Amino acid sequence: MKIYLNRMQREVLAVGAKDTFAIAGRGTGKGVVQATVLLNAFQSMPRCTAAIVAPNAIRAMTNTLPSMTMHLSPIPISAPT
């Protein structure tokens, strides 16, 4: 599967920092970055605990989580063996 990334996405994901803060405008593809970072954390640390931070619950349920799940859905995820 090929995933095309814009410049901001490539730079953020290429750094691979422990803590990532992407201050970017609308339409820059932050959901792809969030989904990729979350997937990498889950695959590299199987029993990790992750937190998705949003200003409030409504914003999380309407903007953040749907975007992340949309970008995670085409990725085949298998359970560790």
C-alpha positions as CSV (number, residue, x, y, z in Angstrom):
1,M,0.0,0.0,0.0
2,K,1.4,3.4,-1.0
3,I,0.7,6.4,1.2
4,Y,1.5,9.9,-0.2
5,L,2.6,12.4,2.3
6,N,2.9,16.2,2.0
7,R,6.0,18.1,3.2
8,M,4.8,18.7,6.8
9,Q,3.9,15.1,7.2
10,R,7.2,13.8,5.9
11,E,9.2,16.1,8.1
12,V,7.3,15.3,11.3
13,L,7.4,11.6,10.7
14,A,11.1,11.6,9.6
15,V,12.2,13.1,12.8
16,G,10.6,10.4,15.0
17,A,10.7,12.5,18.1
18,K,9.6,11.2,21.5
19,D,7.2,14.1,21.9
20,T,5.7,15.6,18.8
21,F,4.0,19.0,18.6
22,A,2.7,19.9,15.1
23,I,1.4,23.4,15.0
24,A,-0.3,23.3,11.6
25,G,-3.3,24.8,10.0
26,R,-6.5,23.2,8.7
27,G,-6.1,20.7,5.9
28,T,-2.4,19.9,6.5
29,G,-3.0,16.3,7.3
30,K,-2.5,16.1,11.0
31,G,-4.7,13.1,11.2
32,V,-2.3,11.0,9.2
33,V,0.6,12.0,11.5
34,Q,-1.5,11.2,14.6
35,A,-2.5,7.8,13.3
36,T,1.0,6.9,12.2
37,V,2.6,8.0,15.5
38,L,-0.1,6.1,17.5
39,L,0.3,3.0,15.4
40,N,4.1,3.1,15.7
41,A,3.8,3.4,19.5
42,F,1.4,0.5,19.8
43,Q,3.5,-1.8,17.6
44,S,6.8,-0.9,19.3
45,M,5.4,-1.1,22.8
46,P,2.6,-3.7,22.9
47,R,1.5,-3.0,26.5
48,C,1.8,0.8,26.4
49,T,-0.8,3.3,27.6
50,A,-1.6,6.2,25.2
51,A,-3.6,9.3,25.7
52,I,-5.2,11.4,23.0
53,V,-5.5,15.0,24.2
54,A,-8.2,17.4,23.0
55,P,-9.6,20.7,24.3
56,N,-12.9,19.0,25.3
57,A,-14.8,15.8,24.8
58,I,-17.0,17.1,22.1
59,R,-14.0,18.3,20.0
60,A,-12.4,14.9,20.5
61,M,-15.5,13.0,19.4
62,T,-16.2,15.2,16.4
63,N,-12.7,16.0,15.0
64,T,-9.8,14.1,16.5
65,L,-11.0,10.5,16.8
66,P,-12.9,10.3,13.5
67,S,-9.9,11.6,11.6
68,M,-7.5,9.1,13.3
69,T,-9.8,6.1,12.9
70,M,-10.3,7.0,9.2
71,H,-6.6,7.0,8.6
72,L,-6.0,3.8,10.7
73,S,-8.8,1.8,9.0
74,P,-6.9,1.0,5.7
75,I,-3.8,-0.2,7.6
76,P,-3.8,-4.0,8.2
77,I,-3.2,-4.4,11.9
78,S,-2.5,-7.8,13.3
79,A,-2.2,-9.0,16.9
80,P,1.4,-9.7,18.1
81,T,2.3,-13.4,18.1
